[in-house]
Amino acid sequence: MNESFSMTASLVLIPGLNNTRAVFDQVLSELPPDVLGIALDNPALPSVDEIAEALLPTLPERFWLAGFSFGGYVAMALLAAVPERVHGIAMICTSPAGESPAAAAKRQLALEAVAQGRYFEMIDAQAANAFHPDSLGNEALMAARRAMVRDYGAERFSAHIRATMSRPDRSTLLDGRRPTLIVSSSHDQAFTSEVMAYAKAIPGVQQVLIQGAGHLVPMEKPTELARTLANWVLTG
């Protein structure tokens, strides 16, 4: 894929923890024809840099880059590796910062739960923290999430938890040298307004708050997210 032969803009979408590329299915269907959405799966590797290295051969020569949640950590690793290939970067309910000691302790507990065979039980219990309260009664949405989690699996989860814990702080890469979009949601319990405040320090940043969604914005509000990403790409 090479944008020099087409007016279509390539938008690479990196999914989050417990997500396959299916998290972006509805977003892809809502993108306009002049934005080519390319949703990827993160391989089961224990560092964001290894994941980025594995993804690079599949990417266009030049592309717009959007990372959701854990995908934001991978997106920052891609930006660090090939800054000359990235037109612009969007961070969706995520942060460029490294892991805090308190968060690392919780990740260790999650790894222990997986080792005890409680992966699916643990993820089911987290639904209330992942979605807006109004979404919890949407059976089709809940079923889609369960199917995605089954496809994702415990092995990939454990690898990605280790990658999350070891990720470096790459905040300085969001320096305003390329179009930067920061998307947050009104009811995100993981990436609250306090966590997302880092956006204020980025020169020329575009910030969008999506209402009526929890953390899983791509599944809860795909139309709004697709519109936000397309406007950013096509006006950038």
Buried (B, 14 or more C-beta within 10 A) or exposed (E): BEBEEEEEBBBBBBBBBBBBBBBBBBBBEBBBEEBBBBBBBBEBBBBBBBBBBBBEEEBBEBBBBBBBBBBBBBBBBBBBBBEEBBBBBBBBBBBBBBBEEEEBEEBEEBBEBBEEEBBBEBBBEBBEEBBBEEBBEBEEBBEBBBEBBEEBBBEBBBBBBBBBBBBBEBBEBBEEEBBBBBBBBBBBEBBEEEBBEBBEEBEEBBEBEBEBBBBBBBBBBBEBBBBBBBBBBEEB
